[in-house]
């Protein structure tokens, strides 16, 4: 079954909304911000005040605010001021969860003891806090689920959203992915890989560890294609599993393969093993950083490519000698079908295909 994308809402180190993402794709570069633990891509949620009163956001942490902003932006892009709460499902996924709030809550337990630990930090620290806040502010009474499977969180959650639509359980699904950066993560990255002074990610460069942590949210309003034709095309395939150790079997209609490589050399090396010979490839992770839910941003780029009728040239920071066909040479072509590929630890594989038809 084909699943239509009615609206897209994104927020990350590139800005807020699809206009900022397109501007970033056209520019081809976004420099991260520095810190004591190296560089990272941070998201600004100040635009959220345009959609919700300040008093309703007072006790909502950064993690959930990013998710809320992504949800509101997706609704705005779809031209919907509100959603039918009883016929709309909500699926949110995250790899890290509310990491900043979680560690702040642990600090409150250490400093103040169990009795005086912050209840606000506790309630916001769980992975499904973002889905709870979205349900309350958007008045959604349909089924709600939070999925966490680290690098394959997006794919597992999207499969669930498609299943709900296929079963007719709901008419539409608000599907989103969100992850945030925290100093503990920055410290761990520094301890594992050393403090990097590199301001530009160079994924797929053999032997180079260039990952820069990022944060953000990407939300999509989904429905059955026959009910709501989409300018963003349709989701025609979602798969999870393990890499076969040989070339991937892709649809003959696939014009472009967007790679989820994000600068981790131990994982990036797997891509060359499975990509079919001669397949046009692109990688956009240097625009939003390395985060478990990065495939949701790849999916947003694929949908925008279908809407715009062109393939965006990959960031100029990518090495041209990575042994793969560069999509920069076909930037004027109209893509018919685009597949997003993510490979992770133990050769875990996630695949999402979007079609213009």
C-alpha angles and dihedrals in degrees: 000000000000117000118208124220109218100174141006129207121184135173127176145114089314094060136262127308135014092283090063091045092051090048089052091048090052093047092046097212143067120179117220126230122257128237141164088277099047132269129332141169112243130192126225116217098182090112088068090082088071090064106034134031115258093240091061090054097047096101098031116106129223094264094057093039090059090051092047092050091050090050094049091047091051090052091047091050090051090051093242119134089191142002131236098255096205098048098040122088124203125215120176126178134190138172101201099021120204092338098162092051092043093057091043088055091050089051089053090052091050095045101037105022130237095296097053099035113131112269090197092056090046095052091049095044098073120094094242095053092099092054090048094053092046092050092051099045095041093040094233115172099172127100115307131195139173119205128195121182099139109231093010096044092108095051096046092047093046090052088054092049091050090049092055090052093045091052091049090237089136137009094227139007129215101214123185146163126209137175132165137207123236134178091250088061090048090050091050092049090051092048094048100039106014128248107303123208091193111120096188128062116227106188120186092029103135113251095358121125102204105147115142116194116245140181138202147106135260120192132184132191107220134191140153111292094229090056097046121016111210136219086210095059125235138292104243103169139022120178139172131184138092131312111266091222089240137066116316119248104236133175114273086234093061109118099173138025115208109204122215092210108142107181100279101131095203091061101030091064091066094066095071089055096061108029112109114245113267095013113146110239139189136181124199103173093111086072097060106015136235115316134140093248093050091117088071089062090047087053090051091052090049091051092048090049089055092047094047093043094231143084114247114232111249118251112286090235091075115105112246093208096066093114095249134109110260119230090212088086093060099042091125095053122102109237117225097186130008126192124201114208127196124184121187143166117333086015094289109179133209124178133184122181126196124191131200092214 
